[in-house]
Amino acid sequence: MKIYILLILSLLSIQSYAQISEDCIITPTIQSTHGCKVQCKQLKKSEVKKYKYYCTETTSFNNSKYVNIDDDATFEKEVYKLHKENFAKIPTGFVFTDRDGKRHTIQKVNLGTDSKQYQDYNIMASVGQYLIIEQTAYEDQQYLVINMHTYTSYTLSGKPIFINENMMYSYGFETITIVDFELNTDVTITFNSPIINSSYSVNSSMGILFELDNSKCDTKQFFAITNL
């Protein structure tokens, strides 16, 4: 586990793109916290098949730990009872206060006659001690991941995918975010090309594989995020 974390959160280096058409080269921008760095490698066509063989996209690092929550009302009552210092019921939903004292208002409400002025939420699932809440508004969607032991929280633009009990990632339209819970670090990578899908490898040296749609190319492009 430690080796895998070090592989993901290691030196930043953009590899040379030999045998990749100049028009197809994608240069991502990277923002990180606490010195968190990764290595990005754009793959040649001949390398993609090898990566795909080792990669799979799953709901969680261990499906038995991923518990869907179908009854929001019942689950919320239990949360208020067991975590009353951090979760407070309000008429439209609830307020969660994280370990840093930041208040997150989670609610279902229509803010006006305009159909665009609304907010909604869905308590989706729990993965170990982590609670996943989907929040939606007009042309907006995000996911709040809460550690129910420490009350730390993470806001993501895409559905969280757990690599193991200490690490998750998510991807949105053009960005991916990798979070290391144990080290409390994260890194966001922006590609400026739409991300079609992702998968992570059971072979830790191969990291996470992303497929991108580059409008300048006739073919799909692939990136590996790791420390090879």
C-alpha positions in Angstrom: 0.0 0.0 0.0 2.8 2.4 1.0 4.6 1.6 -2.3 1.5 2.3 -4.3 1.0 5.7 -2.6 4.6 6.6 -3.3 4.2 5.6 -6.9 1.2 7.8 -7.4 2.5 10.8 -5.3 6.0 11.1 -6.6 8.2 13.3 -8.8 6.5 15.4 -11.5 7.8 14.7 -15.0 6.2 15.2 -18.4 7.7 12.4 -20.5 8.9 12.8 -24.1 6.3 12.0 -26.6 8.3 10.0 -29.2 6.2 8.6 -32.0 3.2 10.7 -31.1 2.0 13.2 -33.7 2.8 16.8 -32.8 -0.8 17.7 -33.2 -1.8 15.0 -30.8 0.4 16.0 -27.9 -1.5 17.0 -24.8 0.4 19.0 -22.1 -1.6 18.9 -18.9 -1.4 21.6 -16.1 -1.0 20.3 -12.6 -2.0 21.9 -9.3 -1.2 20.2 -6.0 -1.2 20.7 -2.2 1.6 20.1 0.3 4.1 19.3 -2.5 2.0 16.4 -3.9 3.4 15.5 -7.3 2.8 12.9 -9.9 4.2 11.7 -13.2 2.2 12.0 -16.4 3.0 10.0 -19.5 1.2 10.2 -22.8 1.1 6.7 -24.2 2.0 5.6 -27.7 -0.6 3.4 -29.5 1.6 0.3 -29.0 1.6 0.8 -25.2 -2.2 1.2 -24.7 -3.1 -2.5 -25.2 -0.6 -3.5 -22.5 -2.1 -1.0 -20.1 -5.7 -2.0 -20.8 -4.9 -5.6 -20.1 -3.9 -4.7 -16.5 -6.5 -2.1 -15.9 -10.1 -2.2 -14.7 -12.6 0.4 -13.6 -14.5 -0.6 -10.5 -16.9 1.1 -8.1 -14.5 0.5 -5.2 -11.2 -1.1 -4.4 -13.3 -3.7 -2.7 -16.9 -4.0 -3.8 -17.9 -5.5 -0.5 -17.0 -2.2 1.2 -19.2 -0.2 -1.2 -22.6 0.1 0.3 -25.4 1.8 -1.6 -27.8 3.9 0.5 -31.3 3.6 -0.8 -33.3 5.1 2.1 -31.9 8.6 2.7 -34.4 9.5 5.4 -33.6 6.5 7.6 -29.9 6.9 7.1 -30.0 10.6 7.9 -31.7 10.0 11.2 -28.9 7.6 12.2 -26.3 10.1 11.2 -27.9 12.9 13.3 -28.1 10.5 16.3 -24.5 9.3 16.1 -22.8 12.5 14.8 -24.9 15.3 16.3 -22.0 17.6 16.9 -21.2 17.7 13.2 -24.6 17.1 11.5 -27.6 19.4 12.2 -31.0 18.9 10.6 -32.6 21.9 8.9 -36.0 22.0 7.1 -34.5 21.7 3.7 -31.8 19.1 4.5 -28.8 19.4 6.9 -25.7 21.3 7.7 -22.4 19.4 8.0 -19.5 21.1 10.0 -16.1 19.6 9.1 -13.1 19.4 11.4 -11.9 22.8 10.3 -15.2 24.4 11.3 -16.4 24.9 7.7 -20.1 24.6 7.4 -21.5 22.7 4.3 -25.2 23.2 3.7 -26.7 20.1 2.0 -30.3 20.8 0.9 -33.2 20.1 -1.5 -34.7 23.4 -2.3 -36.2 25.5 -5.1 -34.8 29.0 -4.7 -37.3 30.8 -7.0 -39.9 30.5 -9.7 -37.1 29.9 -12.3 -36.6 26.2 -12.8 -32.9 26.9 -12.9 -32.7 28.0 -9.3 -32.7 24.7 -7.4 -30.4 22.5 -5.3 -30.7 18.8 -4.6 -28.7 16.0 -3.0 -28.5 12.3 -2.8 -26.7 10.3 -0.1 -25.2 7.8 -2.5 -23.1 5.3 -0.6 -20.5 4.6 2.1 -17.1 3.1 1.5 -15.6 2.1 4.8 -15.6 5.2 7.0 -16.3 7.5 4.0 -19.7 8.9 3.1 -20.4 10.0 -0.5 -23.0 12.7 -1.1 -24.0 13.8 -4.6 -25.0 17.4 -4.9 -26.7 18.9 -7.9 -27.9 22.3 -9.2 -28.6 23.8 -12.5 -25.7 22.8 -14.8 -23.7 21.8 -11.8 -22.8 18.6 -10.1 -20.3 17.7 -7.4 -19.6 15.1 -4.8 -18.8 15.6 -1.1 -16.8 12.8 0.5 -16.8 12.8 4.3 -14.5 10.8 6.6 -17.0 9.9 9.3 -14.2 9.3 11.8 -12.2 12.5 11.5 -14.8 14.7 9.7 -12.4 15.8 7.1 -14.2 16.4 3.7 -13.3 16.5 0.0 -15.3 18.2 -2.7 -14.9 16.6 -6.2 -16.3 17.4 -9.6 -16.7 13.7 -10.5 -17.8 10.5 -8.9 -15.1 9.2 -6.5 -13.4 6.0 -7.4 -11.5 4.3 -4.5 -8.1 2.8 -5.4 -7.7 1.5 -1.9 -8.7 2.5 1.7 -6.2 5.4 1.6 -6.6 6.8 -1.9 -9.3 7.8 -4.3 -9.6 9.7 -7.6 -12.3 11.3 -9.6 -12.5 12.8 -13.1 -14.7 15.5 -14.6 -14.9 16.9 -18.1 -11.3 17.8 -18.5 -9.8 17.3 -15.0 -8.8 14.5 -12.7 -8.2 14.8 -8.9 -6.2 12.3 -6.9 -6.6 12.4 -3.1 -4.3 10.6 -0.6 -6.2 10.4 2.7 -3.3 9.2 4.8 -1.0 12.0 3.7 -3.8 14.5 3.4 -2.6 15.6 0.0 -4.2 16.0 -3.4 -3.3 16.8 -6.9 -5.6 18.1 -9.8 -4.5 17.6 -13.4 -6.2 19.6 -16.2 -5.9 18.2 -19.8 -7.9 20.8 -21.8 -9.3 17.8 -23.7 -12.4 15.9 -22.7 -11.9 12.8 -20.6 -13.9 9.8 -22.0 -13.2 7.2 -19.3 -10.6 6.0 -16.8 -9.4 2.8 -15.3 -6.8 1.9 -12.6 -4.4 -0.9 -12.7 -4.1 -3.9 -10.3 -0.4 -3.6 -11.3 0.6 -0.7 -9.1 3.5 0.3 -11.4 1.0 1.2 -14.1 -1.1 3.6 -12.0 -4.2 5.1 -13.6 -5.0 5.1 -17.3 -7.1 7.9 -18.8 -8.6 8.0 -22.3 -9.1 11.4 -23.8 -10.8 12.9 -26.8 -8.4 15.3 -28.5 -10.2 17.3 -31.2 -6.9 17.9 -33.0 -6.5 14.1 -33.6 -8.4 11.4 -35.4 -7.7 8.9 -32.7 -8.3 8.8 -28.9 -5.3 9.7 -26.7 -4.2 8.0 -23.5 -2.3 9.2 -20.4 -0.9 7.2 -17.5 -0.6 8.9 -14.1 2.0 7.2 -12.0 5.8 7.1 -11.3 7.2 4.6 -13.7 
